[in-house]
Each structure stands twice: as C-alpha cells, then as structure tokens.
Amino acid sequence: MLKKLNNKYFLLAGIVLLTLTHMTINIGYFAWIAYTPFLVYLKRTDGFRAQVWLLLALIIGWSLVVAKIITPPMLYAFVFMYSVPIALIHLPAFLLWNKYSTKKWAFFVFPAVLTTMEWLQYTFTPFASWGVAAYTQGEFTSIIQVVSLFGMPGLSFLIYWVNVSVADVITDPSTGIRRLYAPFLLLTLTVIYGEVRLDLNKATGKETVKVAAVGTDSEVSGLPLPSKDEAQKVTDQLFTRTAAVANSGAKIVVWNEAANFVLPDDEDQWLGSIKTLALENQIFLFGSYVMPTSMEPFRYANKYVIADPSGAIPYTYYKHQPVPGEPALKGTEALQTFDMFGSQVGGAICYDYDFPYLAAGFGKLKADIVAVPSSDWRGIDPIHTEMAAFRAVEQGQSVIRSTRFGLSAAITPYGEMVAKLSSFDTNDKMMIATLPMKGTTTVYSNIGDLFIYLCMGYVLVFLIMIVKVNET
C-alpha cells in the first residue's frame, strides 16, 4: 500500500509530525518518528529536484514550528529568521545519508551528522539550541537524565537513530527490522537509567537552602521609556516583595530580567538602595535591570548585580548572548561563582542559558546553583523554562529561573521543578522554594562534548573509507 502513495504525501507527513513535535503544543512521542517520512521520501526519489522539495518541506515545517511561539510582542518576521537557518543546518544530514545509505555502517551517518550540525548551531551561531531534538523529551524526566552522561547530543543521536531505523523498516521490511533492535534496546536502557538515577537521588537526604524568585510589574521592553514615577513605583514593589520573601526565610533572591528601568544618572542611587536592601534583609540579591546607553540608535545594558549581606556589590554581569535583534550590549566578563550560605552560586540572563557552553562554564566553576533572571513572552511559555532543566541535568546544578511574562521555576540538578509560578496567573509574584545546597557531579560535566567528537570522527572515517573504496 505504501508503494502506491504519492511521494509528496511523505513530505506532508513529515511537515505535520515536525510541527507537532517541537516548541509549544508539542507531543514528545512523535519525535521518535518525526523525521522518518523525510527519510522515506529520499529513499523513494532521486535527483536535485527531489532534494529541493525536501528543503522546501523542511522550511515549511520549521516555519510552522516557530510560528507556534510567535505571539505579541514578537513579529512574524522572526519565523523565517529562525526557520530557514535551522532547515539549512539540518539539510546536510539528509543529503549525506541519502547519498551513502547503501554503504556499510551508513546507518549512523544520519544521527551522527545531524547531531553534529545541532552542536555547531548552538556553539557557533546566535540561534542557540532552538530546534534541538533532545528538547522534545522535556516532559519525560526519566529520559532526560541521559544528558547527564553525554549532554543533549547523546539524546538527540538516539532520537535520530530510531528515526532512521524506522525508515529502514518501511523501505526494506525484510532486513530493516533487525536494525530496530539496537536503538530500541538503548532507549529501554535510557529509561531504566533515568528511573534508577531519580530514585537513588530521592533515597538520600540533603542540606537545603531557601531561594526566591521575585517578579516585577514593569513591562518595559524598549521605547517609549517609563517615567521616573513609574520606575519608582516598580522599585517600591520589588523592594516590598523582596523583604517579604526574606522574612519568610529566603536567603538567595532573584529578580526577573529587566525587573526595572534605570537611567544612567540614577544608577548610583539605585545601586545604593540595592545594597541597603540586601544588608537589611541579610540576603544575596540578584538585582536585574536595564539601563539605556544611547538613544540614537537605541541601545541598553541588560545586566544584574549581586548584592551581598554585608551591603557590598562584588559582581556585575551583562547578558552574554543577547537575542538576535536585541539592542543590548554584549557581556564579556568572566563567569564567577560566590559562596552564598555554603553554596557556590553564579548567574546568567535568560537567552544565555540556551547555550550549553555557558552552563558548562559554571560546571567548571563547580557551581551548585545558577540564578537565571529571565523575560519571556506568551508563545514560549513554559517551553523556555523547561529548556533550562536540561542545563541543570547536564551540569548537576540547581537552577532558579525568575521569569517575567512566563514561568518561574526552581529546578533541581535532576531536572525536577520543585516550585513553579506563572506570571500570567493572578498571584503576588513571589515564589519561595527549597533547593539542595550542593550540586552533583555528572559524567557530562567531566567529559564535555566527547560524544560529539566521536560523531565527527565517525563521519570523517566513514567518508575516508568511501573515498578509498572509490579509488580502488
């Protein structure tokens, strides 16, 4: 029956499955077969024209994926700014696999190349880790434990391996079925590993520390700038809420990204008040704010300061990875952690934590907790916060993500959200949670991207062998 289907139906099926797999309104189960129709299409076709149709289908699929998260204040122009590059980044894996799929050991080509392309995207481009297959499993806490071993590349590789194995079954049922055994056995072991890891963690008691996420009423996101009276009202609310969570026992308090707007002439006074707030309440405070640095063109500093219980500010951090198009100064200062009541704590800002290398930086510093002041929008809520759970599991760090226009969460080193608070709900914009004082060491925090280098090595050796065979 499948042999009689028009090839374009496989492209259509791939577009539908891809759309249902990624970002918001996603069904994680579909990820294990989402790429299969595209692979079957390539098996059934040949020539440059078929490849162009595949690229078009990938662009349409990723455009629909990105369109799902475009809500005000985002513009629909962002759809193609992300969808086209992601489609082009994924294309080489399909083409290489199609060209060499009949060669010995070629069944690893697709997962190895596509996993490598994902890594290149979030390591060397401003598009971060959006579209990575591993994120589709965010709702399955047991499965994502595998990123503690090999990072997201390990999980993405397994997803793509299952996809190509299913495609082999469809195109050649007699021999393809045997290729399903290994990836499905590995998937079973992955689930078992995750469940055991989670249960062993729960079987031991831990020292804990109270942390808090404090939200703002500020909606500043650019021009026009708020008045001084409006900014002062926001300040009063922030300080009142901060004192309230401190009175409830919170020792580390994190404001959300762009918690307030501060003019350059007022910054010294603003910092003085933050110092006093931390001193009076005996807390460590991640005080986030934006400050314009020029009006034409409009640019600003997007940063936080750490105020400690002695009333000092030992550190200022500027957002290291502004979102493409965001008119923010790019931070270049070295990452640091500070001893906060027995925990080593550092911090990043929102989009920064979509880049695994930043979390790895805190892993090298042996951070126990990472504060991530953030600001989202309706379309990526709560996906963006769920992505931060992967950083927690990768490096064995707790994450406290304080989010404006989205979901605040306290996340353990095992990716469990022990507290959540949505800014879209009616609440007091204060979340208090208890997190482990200490993080945990993971295999991935020690070996880094070794799995990716193995993928690269495999592809290189495979291509060299192909060239030698052709020469003889």
FITORTI-595910 format. One line per 10 residues: number of its first residue (from 1); their letters; for each residue x, y, z of C-alpha. Coordinates in pm, 1 decimal. Layout:
# residues N
NUM> a> X Y Z  ...
//
This chain:
# residues 472
1> mlkklnnkyf> 0.0 0.0 0.0  281.9 243.1 88.1  439.7 179.5 -251.5  134.7 328.4 -421.0  139.1 652.0 -218.1  247.6 968.8 -392.3  591.3 1072.7 -264.4  462.0 1417.6 -170.3  246.3 1256.3 98.6  562.4 1159.2 283.6
11> llagivlltl> 676.5 1520.3 277.4  336.5 1627.1 407.7  352.5 1368.5 686.6  699.8 1492.1 778.9  579.2 1852.7 795.9  286.6 1756.5 1020.3  496.5 1542.9 1255.2  773.2 1802.9 1274.4  518.3 2072.0 1359.7  362.9 1859.9 1633.3
21> thmtinigyf> 699.8 1763.8 1779.4  877.5 2089.4 1860.3  814.4 2400.1 2070.5  475.9 2467.8 2226.4  178.9 2229.3 2187.1  431.2 1953.6 2131.5  385.5 1578.1 2154.8  722.7 1437.7 2253.5  639.8 1082.6 2145.3  626.1 1194.5 1781.6
31> awiaytpflv> 994.7 1295.1 1788.5  1091.7 927.9 1753.4  930.4 913.1 1406.7  906.2 1280.3 1303.7  1199.4 1263.9 1059.5  1112.9 918.6 924.6  877.8 1039.5 643.6  1150.5 1269.7 508.2  1397.2 981.7 504.7  1147.9 752.3 331.1
41> ylkrtdgfra> 1082.8 1025.5 74.1  1454.1 1041.6 -7.4  1469.6 663.7 -43.3  1182.5 672.6 -293.7  1314.7 962.0 -502.8  1634.7 1080.2 -663.8  1775.6 1387.1 -829.9  1828.0 1752.3 -747.9  1460.9 1839.2 -782.0  1364.4 1593.4 -508.4
51> qvwlllalii> 1623.8 1749.3 -279.4  1482.7 2096.4 -341.8  1137.9 1968.0 -248.2  1283.8 1825.0 72.1  1444.3 2157.6 162.0  1115.0 2336.1 95.6  933.0 2086.5 319.7  1189.3 2140.5 598.3  1148.5 2517.9 571.7  769.2 2487.8 582.6
61> gwslvvakii> 785.2 2250.6 878.7  1021.9 2465.9 1081.1  825.9 2779.0 987.6  511.6 2622.1 1133.1  709.8 2518.6 1441.9  839.8 2870.5 1500.3  502.9 3027.4 1414.7  354.6 2844.4 1714.3  561.8 3058.4 1951.0  506.7 3393.5 1778.5
71> tppmlyafvf> 274.6 3598.5 1996.7  291.0 3970.5 2087.7  531.0 4144.2 2116.0  713.3 3915.4 1870.9  680.8 3982.1 1498.2  610.7 3716.7 1236.0  933.5 3819.6 1061.5  1106.9 3615.7 1330.9  957.3 3299.1 1180.9  1185.7 3291.7 878.3
81> mysvpialih> 1480.7 3437.1 1069.8  1490.9 3108.3 1261.0  1317.0 2852.9 1037.0  1531.3 2897.5 725.2  1870.1 2869.7 902.9  1754.3 2567.1 1105.0  1627.7 2393.6 788.9  1958.4 2462.2 612.1  2154.2 2336.3 912.8  1956.5 2009.5 909.2
91> lpafllwnky> 1969.6 1953.2 533.4  2327.9 1811.6 503.9  2242.2 1516.4 729.1  1959.1 1412.3 497.4  2166.1 1454.8 183.3  2472.0 1268.4 311.3  2261.6 982.7 442.5  2074.1 958.8 112.5  2395.1 954.3 -88.3  2562.8 681.0 116.3
101> stkkwaffvf> 2272.8 491.7 276.4  2356.3 169.4 91.8  2714.1 162.3 219.8  2824.8 -48.1 514.6  2782.6 125.2 854.2  2587.6 404.6 686.7  2300.5 376.4 937.9  2499.4 600.3 1176.2  2550.2 874.0 916.1  2216.0 1048.2 967.1
111> pavlttmewl> 2221.0 1066.2 1350.1  2592.4 1148.8 1364.9  2577.3 1429.8 1109.8  2251.1 1582.7 1234.4  2366.2 1573.5 1597.2  2689.8 1739.9 1491.8  2500.5 2008.8 1299.8  2289.9 2081.2 1609.2  2608.1 2120.6 1812.7  2758.9 2355.0 1554.3
121> qytftpfasw> 2439.7 2562.2 1567.0  2436.4 2621.6 1941.3  2813.6 2651.4 1969.9  2894.2 2886.0 1683.8  2573.4 3065.7 1577.6  2340.2 3311.3 1755.0  2043.4 3075.4 1710.6  2131.8 2890.0 2032.4  1988.0 2542.0 2085.8  1639.4 2606.0 1944.7
131> gvaaytqgef> 1517.8 2309.9 1742.0  1743.7 2052.0 1909.3  1569.6 1713.9 1910.8  1659.0 1642.8 2274.8  1425.3 1921.9 2392.5  1124.6 1731.3 2260.6  1162.1 1494.9 2558.5  1139.8 1768.2 2820.9  822.4 1625.4 2972.4  988.1 1287.3 3032.3
141> tsiiqvvslf> 1209.3 1344.6 3335.5  1344.5 989.8 3330.9  1456.9 1013.0 2967.3  1634.3 1346.5 3003.8  1859.7 1200.8 3275.6  2074.1 1065.9 2991.5  2201.3 1419.1 2922.6  2395.8 1385.0 3247.8  2610.0 1133.0 3057.5  2655.4 1275.4 2707.1
151> gmpglsfliy> 2468.6 1605.9 2706.3  2196.9 1680.0 2454.2  2399.1 1520.9 2169.6  2355.0 1176.7 2324.0  1976.4 1205.7 2342.8  1942.8 1368.3 2000.2  2158.4 1093.3 1847.4  1930.2 826.1 1992.3  1618.0 1001.1 1860.4  1764.1 1031.1 1511.0
161> wvnvsvadvi> 1891.2 671.5 1520.2  1540.6 545.0 1595.6  1403.7 758.3 1310.7  1644.0 621.9 1052.6  1586.2 265.5 1176.1  1209.6 301.6 1135.1  1267.5 440.8 786.0  1471.4 129.8 702.5  1184.1 -92.4 818.5  939.2 93.2 595.2
171> tdpstgirrl> 1159.2 86.2 286.8  1301.4 -264.0 335.0  1093.6 -461.8 589.4  1279.8 -790.7 544.2  1620.5 -662.2 656.5  1529.8 -331.8 818.5  1354.8 -485.6 1118.4  1687.2 -610.3 1255.3  1817.6 -255.1 1269.5  1549.3 -159.6 1518.3
181> yapfllltlt> 1680.5 -389.6 1788.9  1986.4 -190.0 1893.6  1832.0 159.5 1917.0  1520.6 31.0 2094.4  1735.4 -162.0 2341.7  1933.6 156.1 2404.9  1610.0 352.4 2452.0  1494.2 95.7 2708.6  1826.2 121.1 2893.7  1797.5 500.7 2884.2
191> viygevrldl> 1460.5 490.4 3059.4  1589.0 240.4 3316.5  1896.2 454.5 3383.2  1679.0 763.1 3430.6  1438.6 595.9 3672.1  1721.6 447.8 3879.3  1906.2 780.8 3889.1  1595.6 966.0 4006.3  1513.1 705.2 4271.7  1866.9 695.7 4408.7
201> nkatgketvk> 1863.3 1072.7 4440.7  1540.7 1060.4 4643.1  1683.3 793.7 4873.7  1934.1 1030.6 5033.5  1873.3 1337.5 5248.6  2034.5 1668.9 5160.5  2112.1 2004.2 5315.2  1894.4 2269.4 5156.7  1871.0 2644.5 5116.1  1566.2 2862.7 5061.7
211> vaavgtdsev> 1563.3 3063.7 4741.3  1307.0 3300.0 4595.3  1205.1 3440.8 4259.9  1056.3 3789.9 4280.9  859.8 3925.4 3986.7  812.9 4279.0 3867.8  519.8 4483.6 3744.0  743.6 4653.1 3489.1  658.0 4594.9 3123.5  949.9 4792.2 2980.1
221> sglplpskde> 1081.8 4631.9 2662.9  1217.5 4931.7 2473.6  1080.1 5266.0 2366.3  892.3 5458.0 2495.7  1076.2 5462.5 2827.0  878.5 5472.8 3151.3  865.0 5790.5 3356.9  1058.4 5828.9 3681.4  735.6 5797.5 3878.0  652.1 5470.2 3700.8
231> aqkvtdqlft> 1002.8 5338.3 3762.6  983.9 5433.8 4129.8  653.5 5250.6 4170.2  814.1 4937.8 4028.3  1109.8 4983.1 4264.8  882.9 5007.2 4567.3  701.3 4689.2 4467.6  1025.9 4499.8 4409.9  1167.3 4605.4 4745.6  846.6 4521.6 4932.8
241> rtaavansga> 828.4 4174.8 4777.6  1198.9 4113.6 4836.4  1164.8 4197.6 5204.8  860.2 3969.9 5227.5  1038.1 3662.2 5088.9  1339.0 3735.7 5309.7  1110.1 3746.0 5613.8  983.4 3403.6 5503.8  1335.8 3264.7 5516.7  1467.8 3307.6 5159.9
251> kivvwneaan> 1845.3 3354.5 5159.3  1900.3 3397.6 4784.8  1659.0 3623.0 4595.8  1646.0 3653.5 4216.8  1458.2 3924.8 4031.6  1347.1 3862.8 3675.1  1526.2 4004.9 3373.8  1461.4 4377.2 3318.0  1297.9 4398.8 3660.1  1327.7 4774.1 3639.8
261> fvlpddedqw> 1440.3 5057.0 3414.6  1718.2 5281.5 3546.0  1858.9 5599.5 3392.1  2240.5 5639.5 3393.5  2219.6 5946.4 3617.5  2019.3 5748.6 3872.4  2230.1 5431.3 3874.2  2447.9 5519.0 4175.1  2143.1 5590.1 4388.5  1975.3 5271.3 4259.4
271> lgsiktlale> 2276.9 5057.3 4346.6  2295.6 5216.8 4689.5  1936.8 5121.5 4761.2  2001.3 4762.3 4645.0  2298.6 4737.0 4880.4  2085.0 4857.4 5169.2  1807.7 4613.3 5080.5  2049.1 4316.9 5087.7  2212.1 4436.7 5410.4  1888.1 4496.4 5599.1
281> nqiflfgsyv> 1742.2 4160.2 5498.3  2068.4 3961.8 5516.9  2026.9 3809.3 5172.2  2215.9 3764.9 4849.8  2022.3 3952.0 4582.7  2043.9 3916.4 4206.2  1916.1 4261.8 4115.6  1836.7 4274.0 3744.2  1770.2 4591.2 3547.7  1815.2 4760.0 3211.2
291> mptsmepfry> 1983.6 5093.9 3156.5  1992.4 5285.4 2827.1  2340.6 5362.3 2696.3  2233.9 5553.7 2385.5  1908.6 5676.5 2235.7  2005.7 5700.2 1866.1  2049.4 5419.5 1794.7  1867.2 5284.8 2097.7  2098.7 5059.4 2299.1  2091.5 4943.7 2658.2
301> ankyviadps> 2279.1 4744.3 2917.9  2089.4 4433.4 3024.8  2250.3 4323.7 3349.3  2227.2 4215.2 3708.3  2433.0 4295.9 4014.6  2489.3 4070.6 4312.9  2435.0 4249.0 4643.5  2552.3 4053.2 4948.4  2451.2 4057.2 5319.0  2740.6 4292.7 5401.0
311> gaipytyykh> 2591.3 4559.5 5175.4  2854.8 4521.7 4903.3  2823.9 4457.2 4529.2  3105.4 4216.1 4437.6  2995.6 4143.4 4081.5  2812.2 4286.9 3781.1  2706.2 4067.4 3490.1  2599.0 4178.3 3141.3  2392.8 3945.9 2925.2  2645.0 3740.3 2727.7
321> qpvpgepalk> 2412.7 3628.5 2447.8  2159.3 3895.8 2351.1  1876.1 3757.4 2138.8  1936.1 3832.7 1767.0  1798.6 4182.6 1713.9  1806.1 4275.1 2083.0  1983.3 4614.3 2117.3  2174.9 4507.5 2428.3  2545.7 4538.5 2497.3  2716.6 4200.1 2483.9
331> gtealqtfdm> 2875.1 4095.0 2810.6  3230.7 3962.0 2804.8  3319.4 3940.8 3174.1  3438.4 3609.1 3313.1  3182.9 3388.7 3482.1  3211.0 3378.6 3859.6  3051.3 3198.1 4149.8  3020.8 3316.9 4508.7  2982.4 3134.3 4837.1  2623.4 3201.4 4941.7
341> fgsqvggaic> 2544.6 3036.7 5274.1  2751.0 2731.9 5183.8  2652.5 2702.3 4816.0  2858.9 2812.9 4518.6  2618.6 3031.4 4319.1  2652.6 3204.1 3982.3  2413.0 3358.6 3734.6  2328.4 3417.5 3369.1  2043.1 3600.2 3195.0  1760.7 3432.1 3001.2
351> ydydfpylaa> 1879.0 3351.1 2644.3  2229.8 3290.4 2781.8  2114.3 2958.0 2920.3  2002.5 2834.2 2578.8  2376.5 2790.1 2512.9  2515.7 2477.9 2682.5  2867.6 2623.0 2683.2  2760.7 2881.1 2942.8  2624.9 2616.3 3177.6  2946.2 2420.5 3116.9
361> gfgklkadiv> 3137.4 2728.7 3230.3  2956.5 2715.9 3561.2  3019.3 2341.0 3568.4  3394.5 2407.8 3557.6  3346.9 2650.0 3847.3  3167.4 2373.7 4042.6  2852.8 2584.6 4076.9  2582.5 2435.8 4298.3  2307.9 2680.0 4199.1  2269.9 2909.4 3898.5
371> avpssdwrgi> 2031.0 3205.3 3905.0  1878.4 3292.8 3567.2  1680.4 3619.6 3558.9  1461.0 3587.8 3250.4  1192.5 3756.4 3042.4  979.9 3554.5 2800.7  653.4 3603.3 2615.3  329.5 3408.9 2597.6  427.9 3196.4 2297.2  734.1 3032.4 2454.2
381> dpihtemaaf> 580.4 2981.6 2796.5  663.5 2736.8 2952.4  895.8 2580.8 2691.5  1178.8 2822.6 2761.4  1182.9 2742.3 3130.4  1171.0 2369.4 3056.6  1481.7 2411.5 2840.7  1668.1 2537.4 3147.1  1606.6 2199.3 3311.9  1842.9 2043.7 3056.7
391> raveqgqsvi> 2123.7 2273.9 3174.2  2054.6 2163.0 3530.6  2079.2 1792.0 3445.5  2382.4 1836.0 3217.5  2599.8 2002.2 3479.3  2439.0 1880.4 3802.3  2336.0 2232.8 3905.1  2016.2 2360.7 4055.9  1861.4 2646.3 3858.6  1639.8 2923.6 3992.9
401> rstrfglsaa> 1477.4 3089.0 3692.0  1287.6 3407.9 3773.4  1074.7 3496.9 3473.2  876.4 3796.8 3357.2  597.5 3711.3 3109.2  647.6 3341.5 3170.2  711.0 3059.7 3414.4  942.0 3098.8 3712.3  1076.8 2770.7 3845.5  1316.1 2620.8 4095.7
411> itpygemvak> 1483.4 2323.5 3928.6  1692.2 2054.9 4097.8  2009.1 1904.1 3944.8  1782.1 1622.9 3822.5  1554.7 1848.8 3620.1  1265.9 1836.3 3868.4  1068.5 2156.8 3912.1  1011.1 2172.7 4287.0  832.4 2508.6 4258.1  663.1 2693.2 3972.1
421> lssfdtndkm> 492.8 3030.6 3938.7  338.2 3172.7 3620.8  338.7 3547.8 3574.5  17.9 3508.4 3374.5  -169.8 3377.1 3677.5  -317.7 3603.7 3941.8  -61.7 3590.1 4224.0  170.8 3802.3 4436.3  470.7 3748.5 4203.4  669.3 3580.1 4480.6
431> miatlpmkgt> 792.2 3219.3 4464.3  982.2 3058.8 4750.7  1145.6 2718.1 4708.8  1390.8 2486.8 4876.4  1684.6 2361.4 4669.5  1980.0 2136.0 4754.5  2275.7 2335.3 4885.0  2511.8 2123.5 4678.5  2505.1 2015.4 4318.4  2613.1 1680.2 4183.9
441> ttvysnigdl> 2896.0 1572.8 3956.3  2788.9 1436.4 3618.5  2975.9 1241.9 3355.3  2899.4 1514.3 3101.9  3044.3 1787.9 3324.7  3372.3 1593.8 3317.2  3392.8 1470.0 2958.4  3223.8 1765.4 2792.9  3150.0 1722.3 2421.8  3343.4 1397.1 2380.4
451> fiylcmgyvl> 3036.5 1231.9 2226.6  3024.7 1499.0 1954.9  3391.4 1447.4 1877.5  3321.1 1075.5 1840.4  3039.6 1158.3 1596.8  3272.1 1381.7 1398.6  3539.0 1113.5 1399.4  3292.7 852.6 1277.9  3176.1 1071.4 988.1  3534.1 1154.9 890.5
461> vflimivkvn> 3646.9 790.7 896.1  3334.3 684.6 706.7  3395.1 939.1 430.2  3763.6 847.1 406.5  3669.0 481.1 366.4  3421.2 573.1 91.8  3690.8 766.6 -95.4  3938.7 478.7 -67.3  3681.9 229.4 -193.1  3602.4 453.1 -490.2
471> et> 3974.3 487.1 -571.3  4016.2 113.5 -587.9
//
